[in-house]
Amino acid sequence: QVATEALAQKCVDAIDNKSIAGAESLRDLYSDVLNLAENLILAKLDNISKKFITEATHVKVLSRAASIADGGKLNETSESDLLSKIFNFVKAMMKSNVSVLHDCCDSFHIIDVLCKILAMHSIDPLVVNSSCSCLTLVLQDPEMYEKYGADVVDKLQKVAPLLEFIGGKRYADLYERAMRHSADEKVLAQIAEGSIRSPPFSQLTNEMVCEAFLGIIELVAFFAQTPEGQEEDQSRIEVNRAMCTHNREQVLLRCLLVPNDELKLKVMDCITTMPVDQIEPEEMGMVIKAISNTRNIGEGQAEEVLAKLVELLGRLVQDKQQTGKQFRQTYAKIAIAEVYETLCRNSERKTHGDTKEEEQKANLSIAIVRFLRMCSQRPGLRKLLRSSEINRKFPDVMKKEEELHRFDARDIGLEQTWTGRSLENLLECLKGETALNPRKKVMFRLLSRIADVLEGRTDAMRPDSTLSLEELKVQECTMWQHREHLERQHRYMDDDEWSDRTEQAVRFIRLGGIATIR
């Protein structure tokens, strides 16, 4: 109801009004009008977007942006604020209409303006965010990237210097520029005295600085990811090579210390686009540490961040090159221990009644079990999945799934890992305080698993995801109807599974398995 064509026309008139646009006393009003215009465009109503396009509003504001960039007034917070509003408005227009995007690049040289600003040593965080975000949008257009990509890489010195804002030598200045927007007289006095100090990442709460980080990471992620079906072009090769010399992955992983969930998720989205062979040993340790340092799993979007961290560890486990080999030899033991501990803590969370929390809890547990199943496919890692601590906590996790999950919730399936191929572990779930309820689905899954181990059913046929209750039901019926199906399964068992099957059968008898099940 608010987003009307009449309101859009008033915004156009105000932006065109030279008495408003040129008056310093009305600069805040001009900025507010741009902000309102941006929000009107983001409402995605065709008649409103067409109004701004027909009036060529982007041309007028880009001219103002160029004059600010050339005028040397970016040290003033009011000018920086206005410039960021201009870029955000133009970005909304370019996003709504590709012709506007091409016009901004080809006729009004927005890329030159953006690169000139981002090449400056000292930049306001609002401008860093809006400039990076605007430039990323432009480069995401294949035609514009082909035309101007190499030029952008050259003007920004292969983009890598922007990483200096994220905890590097330009971080202190970025933080000080952010604090200049403060209305607190004490803060302004500290800036005047030169005594303002940038905080460590674990204590960084300034939203402007975090927004600047987000804009930079968005641009870094663009160059890190090669479009599907295309080979990595020379510009991306040069940028990624420069990024590696600036320790890109370490810089990004340090951002996980910042108490900002949006930033953490952006970091993980960026890292997941990168080949794992670019991850150094020190960075592997940083990933594991980030998992172990997350104490309050239910806070904010911690579950989603943790799931992405675990996913990255899974990629390292599966990597067949030297990076994966080094991870499995050096870091897998502690990674498995920390990830399993996270599963245990997550399983204890009482989320019943909160649908969103229940879903996030399940997503994290399933991501962890997927990682454990990947480890289960590596003979060299299997013994780590049956450590005394993991075995001891196994029945608790199974029982918690039964008690704290809805009956129709997705199956976690911890029993479908190498830990769950131990019949001793499975039989422990039938005893004492952790004994499963025979009328609930977790018990059915557990009994099915016991039968699978004794029969010699391999896990290699489905290495990543677990079988749901419905799939297990179908599998049980298939087994009885087609005996040759089971015999075919035997042919896929590896040496470890063969020898372990024999050992598990002996243990089952010694532990009185049949009596325990009865």
C-alpha positions in Angstrom: 0.0 0.0 0.0 2.9 2.4 0.7 4.8 1.6 -2.5 2.8 3.6 -4.9 3.6 5.2 -8.2 2.7 8.6 -6.8 5.3 8.2 -4.0 7.9 7.1 -6.5 7.2 10.3 -8.5 7.8 12.4 -5.4 11.1 10.7 -4.9 12.1 11.3 -8.5 11.2 15.0 -8.1 13.1 15.3 -4.9 16.2 13.7 -6.3 16.0 16.0 -9.4 15.5 19.1 -7.2 18.8 20.9 -7.3 18.0 23.0 -4.3 17.8 19.8 -2.3 20.6 17.9 -4.0 23.0 20.7 -3.8 22.3 22.1 -0.3 24.6 20.8 2.5 21.9 21.5 5.1 19.6 19.2 3.2 22.1 16.4 2.6 20.4 14.1 5.2 17.0 14.7 3.6 18.5 13.8 0.2 20.1 10.6 1.7 16.7 9.6 3.2 15.0 10.1 -0.1 17.5 7.9 -1.8 17.0 5.3 0.9 13.2 5.4 0.4 13.6 5.2 -3.4 15.8 2.1 -3.0 13.1 0.4 -0.8 10.4 1.3 -3.3 12.4 -0.4 -6.1 13.0 -3.5 -3.9 9.3 -3.8 -3.5 9.5 -5.3 -7.1 6.5 -3.5 -8.5 7.0 -3.0 -12.3 5.3 0.4 -12.5 7.5 1.8 -9.8 10.8 0.5 -11.2 9.7 1.9 -14.7 9.1 5.3 -13.2 12.8 5.6 -12.0 14.1 4.1 -15.3 12.0 6.4 -17.5 13.2 9.4 -15.5 16.9 8.1 -15.8 17.3 8.7 -12.1 20.4 6.5 -12.0 22.2 8.9 -14.3 21.7 11.9 -12.0 22.8 10.1 -8.9 25.8 8.6 -10.5 27.0 12.0 -11.6 26.8 13.0 -7.9 28.8 9.9 -6.9 31.5 10.7 -9.4 31.8 14.3 -8.1 32.0 13.1 -4.5 34.8 10.6 -5.4 36.7 13.3 -7.3 36.1 16.0 -4.7 38.2 14.5 -2.0 35.5 14.8 0.6 35.3 11.1 1.5 36.8 11.9 4.9 33.5 13.5 5.9 31.1 11.0 7.4 28.1 12.8 5.8 29.6 12.5 2.3 30.4 8.8 2.9 26.9 8.2 4.1 25.4 9.9 1.0 27.8 8.0 -1.3 26.8 4.6 0.2 23.1 5.5 -0.3 23.7 6.4 -3.9 25.4 3.1 -4.6 22.7 1.1 -2.8 20.0 2.9 -4.8 21.9 2.4 -8.1 22.4 -1.3 -7.2 18.7 -1.7 -6.7 18.0 -0.2 -10.1 20.6 -2.3 -11.8 19.2 -5.4 -10.1 15.7 -4.6 -11.3 16.7 -4.0 -14.9 19.7 -5.4 -16.8 19.5 -2.6 -19.3 20.1 -0.1 -16.5 23.1 -2.2 -15.4 24.6 -2.2 -18.9 23.9 1.5 -19.2 25.6 2.3 -15.9 28.7 0.4 -17.0 29.0 1.3 -20.7 27.8 4.9 -20.7 28.3 6.2 -17.2 31.4 4.2 -16.2 30.3 3.1 -12.7 33.1 0.5 -12.6 35.7 3.3 -12.9 34.1 5.1 -10.0 33.8 2.0 -7.8 37.4 1.0 -8.5 38.7 4.4 -7.8 37.1 4.4 -4.4 38.1 0.9 -3.5 41.7 1.6 -4.4 41.9 4.3 -1.7 43.8 3.5 1.4 41.2 4.9 3.9 37.5 4.2 3.2 34.4 4.6 5.3 32.9 1.1 6.1 29.5 2.1 4.7 31.2 2.9 1.4 33.3 -0.3 1.5 30.1 -2.4 1.8 28.1 -0.6 -0.8 31.0 -0.3 -3.3 31.9 -4.0 -3.0 28.3 -5.1 -3.2 27.6 -2.9 -6.2 30.8 -4.1 -8.0 30.0 -7.7 -7.4 26.5 -7.3 -8.9 28.0 -5.8 -12.0 30.6 -8.5 -12.4 28.0 -11.2 -12.0 26.7 -10.2 -15.4 28.6 -12.4 -17.8 28.7 -9.7 -20.6 30.0 -7.1 -18.2 32.6 -9.4 -16.7 33.9 -10.3 -20.1 34.2 -6.6 -20.9 35.5 -5.2 -17.7 36.7 -8.0 -15.5 40.3 -7.8 -16.4 40.3 -4.1 -16.0 38.8 -4.4 -12.5 41.4 -6.9 -11.5 44.2 -4.6 -12.7 42.8 -1.4 -11.0 42.3 -3.2 -7.7 45.7 -4.9 -7.7 44.1 -8.3 -8.0 41.5 -7.5 -5.3 43.7 -9.0 -2.6 44.6 -5.7 -0.8 40.9 -5.5 0.3 41.7 -8.3 2.7 43.8 -5.8 4.7 40.6 -4.3 6.0 39.7 -7.7 7.6 42.0 -7.7 10.6 45.0 -6.5 8.6 46.8 -3.2 8.6 43.8 -1.3 7.4 41.4 -2.7 10.0 42.3 -0.1 12.6 41.5 2.8 10.3 38.3 1.1 9.1 37.1 0.8 12.7 38.0 4.4 13.5 36.1 5.5 10.5 33.1 3.5 11.7 33.3 5.1 15.1 33.2 8.6 13.6 29.5 7.9 13.0 28.9 7.7 16.7 27.0 10.4 18.6 28.9 9.6 21.8 31.0 12.6 22.7 33.5 10.4 24.6 34.1 8.3 21.5 34.5 11.4 19.3 37.0 12.8 21.9 39.0 9.5 21.8 39.1 9.8 18.0 40.3 13.4 18.2 43.0 12.3 20.7 44.0 9.3 18.5 43.3 6.9 21.4 40.6 4.9 19.8 41.6 1.2 19.6 40.1 -1.5 17.3 38.9 -4.5 19.3 39.9 -8.1 18.7 37.5 -10.0 16.5 35.9 -11.8 19.5 34.8 -8.4 20.8 33.8 -6.8 17.5 30.2 -5.7 17.7 30.2 -2.6 15.4 27.6 -3.3 12.7 29.2 -1.0 10.1 32.5 -2.8 10.3 30.7 -6.2 10.0 28.8 -4.8 7.0 32.1 -3.8 5.4 33.5 -7.3 5.9 30.4 -8.7 4.3 30.8 -6.6 1.2 34.5 -7.6 0.8 33.7 -11.3 1.4 31.0 -11.2 -1.2 33.5 -9.9 -3.8 36.1 -12.4 -2.7 33.6 -15.2 -3.1 32.7 -14.1 -6.7 36.3 -14.5 -7.8 36.8 -17.7 -5.9 33.9 -19.4 -7.7 34.1 -20.4 -11.3 30.6 -20.4 -13.0 29.3 -23.9 -13.7 30.3 -25.3 -17.1 33.2 -22.8 -17.5 36.9 -23.1 -17.0 38.7 -20.7 -14.6 39.6 -17.6 -16.6 42.9 -15.7 -16.3 41.5 -12.9 -14.2 40.2 -15.4 -11.6 43.5 -17.3 -11.6 45.4 -14.1 -10.9 43.1 -13.0 -8.1 43.1 -16.4 -6.4 46.8 -16.6 -6.6 47.1 -13.2 -5.0 44.5 -14.1 -2.4 46.5 -17.1 -1.4 49.6 -15.0 -0.8 47.5 -12.8 1.4 46.4 -15.9 3.4 42.8 -15.6 2.3 41.5 -18.7 4.1 43.1 -17.7 7.4 41.6 -14.2 7.1 38.2 -15.6 6.5 38.3 -18.2 9.2 39.4 -15.6 11.7 36.0 -13.9 11.0 34.3 -16.8 12.7 35.5 -15.3 16.0 33.2 -12.2 15.3 29.9 -12.5 17.2 27.9 -12.0 14.1 25.9 -14.9 12.6 25.4 -13.3 9.2 29.1 -12.7 8.8 29.9 -16.3 9.9 27.5 -17.7 7.3 28.9 -15.5 4.6 32.4 -16.7 5.4 31.3 -20.3 5.2 29.5 -19.8 2.0 32.6 -18.2 0.6 35.0 -21.0 1.8 32.7 -23.7 0.4 33.2 -22.3 -3.1 37.0 -22.8 -2.8 38.9 -25.9 -3.8 40.0 -27.8 -0.6 43.6 -27.9 -2.0 43.9 -24.2 -1.0 43.3 -25.0 2.7 46.6 -25.1 4.6 47.2 -27.3 7.7 47.0 -24.3 10.0 43.6 -23.5 8.6 42.4 -27.1 9.1 43.1 -26.6 12.8 41.2 -23.2 12.7 38.1 -25.0 11.4 38.2 -27.6 14.2 38.9 -24.9 16.8 35.9 -22.9 15.5 33.7 -26.0 16.1 35.1 -26.6 19.6 34.7 -23.0 20.6 31.0 -22.9 19.8 29.7 -23.6 23.3 26.1 -22.4 22.9 24.8 -24.4 19.9 21.3 -22.9 20.1 22.3 -19.3 20.0 21.4 -17.4 16.8 22.4 -19.3 13.7 25.1 -21.3 15.4 23.7 -24.6 14.1 23.9 -23.6 10.5 27.4 -22.3 10.9 28.5 -25.5 12.6 26.8 -27.6 9.9 28.8 -25.8 7.2 32.0 -26.2 9.2 31.4 -29.9 9.5 30.6 -30.1 5.7 34.0 -28.5 5.1 35.7 -31.2 7.2 33.8 -33.8 5.2 35.2 -32.4 2.0 38.7 -32.7 3.5 38.0 -36.3 4.5 37.0 -37.2 0.9 39.7 -35.3 -0.8 42.0 -37.7 -2.7 44.9 -35.3 -3.1 47.7 -34.3 -0.8 45.5 -31.9 1.2 43.1 -34.6 2.1 45.8 -37.1 2.9 47.5 -34.6 5.3 44.1 -33.9 7.0 43.4 -37.6 7.6 46.9 -38.2 8.9 47.2 -35.2 11.2 43.8 -33.7 12.0 41.2 -36.4 11.6 41.5 -37.8 15.1 40.8 -34.5 16.9 38.2 -33.5 14.2 36.2 -36.7 14.8 36.4 -36.2 18.5 35.2 -32.6 18.4 32.5 -33.2 15.9 31.1 -36.2 17.9 31.2 -34.1 21.1 29.1 -31.5 19.2 26.6 -34.2 18.2 26.3 -35.2 21.9 25.7 -31.7 23.0 23.2 -31.0 20.2 21.3 -34.2 21.0 20.7 -33.0 24.6 18.9 -29.8 23.5 15.2 -29.7 24.3 13.6 -28.0 21.3 10.2 -29.6 21.4 7.5 -27.2 20.4 9.8 -24.8 18.6 9.5 -25.9 14.9 12.4 -23.8 13.7 14.8 -24.9 16.5 13.8 -28.5 16.0 14.6 -28.3 12.3 18.0 -26.6 12.9 18.9 -29.2 15.5 18.0 -32.0 13.1 20.0 -30.3 10.3 23.1 -30.1 12.4 22.9 -33.7 13.7 22.3 -35.0 10.2 25.3 -33.1 8.9 27.4 -34.6 11.6 26.3 -38.1 10.9 27.0 -37.6 7.2 30.5 -36.6 8.2 30.9 -39.7 10.4 29.7 -41.8 7.5 32.3 -40.3 5.2 34.9 -41.2 7.8 33.4 -44.7 8.0 34.3 -45.2 4.3 38.0 -44.6 5.1 39.6 -47.8 6.6 42.3 -45.7 8.2 39.8 -43.7 10.2 37.5 -46.4 11.3 39.3 -47.2 14.6 38.8 -43.5 15.5 35.1 -44.0 15.4 35.2 -46.7 18.1 37.3 -44.9 20.7 36.2 -45.6 24.3 34.6 -42.1 24.6 32.6 -42.4 21.4 31.5 -45.9 22.3 30.5 -44.8 25.8 28.3 -41.9 24.5 26.7 -43.8 21.7 23.7 -45.2 23.6 23.0 -41.7 25.1 22.8 -40.1 21.7 20.4 -42.8 20.5 18.2 -42.5 23.5 18.1 -38.7 23.2 16.9 -39.0 19.6 14.1 -41.2 20.9 13.1 -39.0 23.8 13.6 -35.5 22.4 12.6 -35.8 18.8 9.0 -35.9 17.4 7.8 -39.2 16.1 7.6 -37.8 12.6 11.0 -36.0 12.7 13.7 -36.9 10.2 15.9 -39.9 11.2 19.4 -39.0 12.4 20.8 -42.5 11.8 23.9 -42.5 14.0 23.7 -46.3 14.0 24.5 -46.3 10.3 28.1 -45.3 10.9 31.2 -47.5 11.7 30.4 -46.8 15.4 27.0 -48.4 14.8 28.6 -51.5 13.1 29.8 -52.5 16.6 27.1 -54.9 17.9 28.4 -54.2 21.4 27.5 -50.6 21.0 24.1 -51.5 19.6 23.3 -54.0 22.3 24.1 -51.4 25.0 21.1 -49.5 23.6 18.9 -52.3 24.9 20.1 -52.2 28.5 19.7 -50.0 31.6 18.6 -46.4 31.6 19.4 -45.9 27.9 17.3 -48.9 26.8 15.2 -48.0 23.8 11.4 -48.2 23.7 10.5 -51.3 21.7 7.4 -49.5 20.3 9.3 -46.6 18.8 11.1 -46.2 15.5 14.6 -45.9 16.8 14.4 -49.4 18.1 13.2 -50.7 14.7 16.2 -49.0 13.1 18.6 -50.4 15.7 17.3 -54.0 15.2 17.5 -53.6 11.4 21.2 -52.5 11.9 22.0 -55.5 14.0 20.6 -57.8 11.3 22.5 -55.9 8.5 25.8 -56.3 10.3 25.3 -60.0 10.9 24.1 -60.6 7.4 27.1 -58.7 5.9 25.3 -55.8 4.3 27.9 -53.2 3.2 27.7 -49.4 3.8 29.6 -48.7 0.7 26.5 -48.6 -1.5 25.3 -45.3 0.1 28.4 -43.6 1.6 27.0 -40.2 2.4 23.3 -40.2 3.5 21.6 -42.5 6.0 18.5 -44.6 5.3 15.3 -43.3 6.6 12.7 -45.5 8.4 10.6 -45.7 5.2 13.7 -46.8 3.2 14.6 -49.4 5.8 11.1 -50.9 5.6 11.5 -51.3 1.9 15.0 -52.7 2.3 13.8 -55.3 4.8 11.0 -56.5 2.4 13.4 -56.6 -0.5 15.9 -58.8 1.5 13.3 -61.5 2.2 12.0 -61.5 -1.4 15.4 -61.6 -3.2 18.1 -63.6 -1.5 20.5 -62.9 -4.4 20.3 -59.3 -3.4 22.1 -60.0 -0.2 24.7 -62.2 -1.9 25.4 -59.3 -4.2 25.9 -57.1 -1.2 28.7 -59.4 0.0 30.7 -58.8 -3.1 30.9 -55.1 -2.2 32.3 -55.6 1.3 35.9 -54.5 1.8 38.4 -56.4 3.8 37.8 -54.5 7.0 34.0 -55.1 6.8 34.6 -58.8 6.2 36.9 -59.3 9.2 34.8 -57.0 11.3 31.6 -59.0 10.5 33.3 -62.1 11.8 34.4 -60.4 14.9 30.9 -58.8 15.5 29.2 -62.2 15.1 31.5 -63.7 17.8 30.9 -60.8 20.1 27.1 -61.1 19.5 27.2 -64.7 20.8 29.5 -63.9 23.7 27.4 -61.0 24.8 24.2 -63.0 24.7 22.8 -61.0 21.9 19.7 -63.0 21.3 18.8 -63.0 25.0 19.3 -59.3 25.1 17.0 -58.7 22.2 14.3 -60.9 23.7 
